[in-house]
Amino acid sequence: MISSRLGESLIRIRSVFAITTVSLLAILTDSLFNSQDVLSLGAGTFGFLFGLLLTSLIAIESSERKYAIDSILPAAIVLLGFGLNIALLTSGDLGVAGLASILIAITVAFITTMIAGKIFGIDKPQSFALGAGGAICGTSAVLAVAPSLRLGPAKTGAIVAVVNLLGLATFLSVPILAHLLGMSDQTAGIWAGSTVHAVPQAIAAGEALGGDALSLASGTKLTRVLGLLVVVPLASLFAEHKETISADEGNKKSNIPLFLPGFIIASILATTLIPEQIAAQLEDFGSVLMVPVLVLIGSSIDVKELAGAAGPILWTGAVSTVVVMVSTALALAMLM
């Protein structure tokens, strides 16, 4: 019995060491890319990709993986809340066109994803998570709604992979299309902030566009991220319960994630009390905590299964992304 427990402890230590090492490698890779002024996919994306490779090197028990994700993810999401400044909604910097493009992007992303998801045969929770990734802020949004939607690591991983792929495609195409369409710097910046998935990619797209596009892309994107404050609670209401629920409401399991109040409080504190520099550091720490979560998700995925599952998700996400880009471009053409 002692030898059995010792063996389990050694396996657990080996797993923790492997996850920690891979997470640090992902963070260092991201830092190296940034230091060389090369576009980085982000530490989280590198962590996810390295996690896929980790699957073939070390076996991690599913129960241990779930425990680790459930322990780290809530803290990471609460800390990310410090990056949301609610005052952006009333700053007036974006104007009517900017706010309209954000609302159109979020609304169209969810509606299109739900319709396309039904056509391509993915379930509603997956469609919702995919819509959140495209509408709000990529991987962070997917991970924020996944617990409420009862999405396992495999389904979450497939969505994360697709969202990152489409985010990269959007980031690369927006500056080119903006130039071909003859958009002004202001219009192109708002369009980039309304359509590109991840915050760093949106900022990089704004930088590539030049002129006033950088500040407008950044402001539009950061305002769009505030949609998390609405989307995360909605995910709790939207979720479909897979488990059998007792008819007795007293035994009904709550679908509201425990991190939600902390996430909202963090955003309020960042807006009202905490200095901007400290709030930014707390947000950065949350981003760091996201890396091992993505490593764990990546390590749970069979690459062959991912290739099969990602097809319908990719088609759904691609349709939604194109419709969002077209609808926001048309709206900006009429408003600016």
MOWO-V970871 format. One record per backbone hydrogen bond with DSSP energy under -0.5 kcal/mol. NH is the residue of the N-H (numbers start at 1). CO is the residue of the C=O. If there is no record, write none. Layout:
<<NH;CO> <NH;CO>>
This chain:
<<5;1> <6;2> <7;3> <8;4> <9;5> <10;6> <11;7> <12;8> <13;9> <14;10> <15;11> <16;12> <17;13> <18;14> <19;15> <20;16> <21;17> <22;18> <23;19> <24;20> <25;21> <26;22> <27;23> <28;24> <29;25> <30;26> <31;27> <32;28> <33;29> <34;30> <35;31> <36;32> <37;34> <38;33> <46;42> <47;43> <48;44> <49;45> <50;46> <51;47> <52;48> <53;49> <54;50> <55;51> <56;53> <57;54> <58;54> <60;58> <65;61> <66;62> <67;63> <68;64> <69;65> <70;66> <71;67> <72;68> <73;69> <75;71> <76;72> <77;73> <78;74> <79;75> <80;76> <81;77> <81;78> <82;79> <83;80> <84;81> <85;83> <86;84> <88;85> <89;86> <90;87> <91;87> <91;88> <98;94> <99;95> <100;96> <101;97> <102;98> <103;99> <104;100> <105;101> <106;102> <107;103> <108;104> <109;105> <110;106> <111;107> <112;108> <113;109> <114;110> <115;111> <116;112> <117;113> <118;114> <119;115> <120;116> <121;117> <122;117> <127;123> <128;124> <129;125> <130;126> <131;127> <132;128> <133;129> <134;130> <135;131> <136;132> <137;132> <138;133> <140;137> <141;138> <142;138> <143;139> <144;140> <145;141> <146;142> <147;143> <149;145> <150;147> <151;146> <152;150> <156;152> <157;153> <158;154> <159;155> <160;156> <161;157> <162;158> <163;159> <164;160> <165;161> <166;162> <167;163> <168;164> <169;165> <170;166> <171;167> <172;168> <173;169> <174;170> <175;171> <176;172> <177;173> <178;174> <179;175> <180;176> <181;177> <182;179> <183;178> <188;184> <189;185> <190;186> <191;187> <192;188> <193;189> <194;190> <195;191> <195;192> <196;192> <202;198> <203;199> <204;200> <205;201> <206;202> <207;203> <208;204> <209;205> <210;206> <213;210> <214;211> <216;212> <217;213> <218;214> <219;215> <220;216> <221;217> <222;218> <223;219> <224;220> <225;221> <226;222> <226;223> <227;224> <228;225> <229;226> <230;227> <231;227> <232;228> <234;230> <235;231> <236;232> <237;233> <238;234> <239;235> <241;239> <249;247> <251;248> <252;249> <257;255> <260;257> <262;258> <263;259> <264;260> <265;261> <266;262> <267;263> <268;264> <269;265> <270;266> <271;267> <272;268> <273;269> <274;269> <279;275> <280;276> <281;277> <282;278> <283;279> <284;280> <285;281> <286;282> <287;283> <288;284> <289;285> <290;286> <291;287> <291;288> <292;288> <293;289> <294;290> <295;291> <296;292> <297;293> <298;294> <299;295> <300;296> <300;297> <301;298> <303;301> <306;302> <307;303> <308;304> <309;305> <310;306> <311;307> <313;309> <314;310> <315;311> <316;312> <317;313> <318;314> <319;315> <320;316> <321;317> <322;318> <323;319> <324;320> <325;321> <326;322> <327;323> <328;324> <329;325> <330;326> <331;327> <332;328> <333;329> <334;330> <335;331> <336;332>>
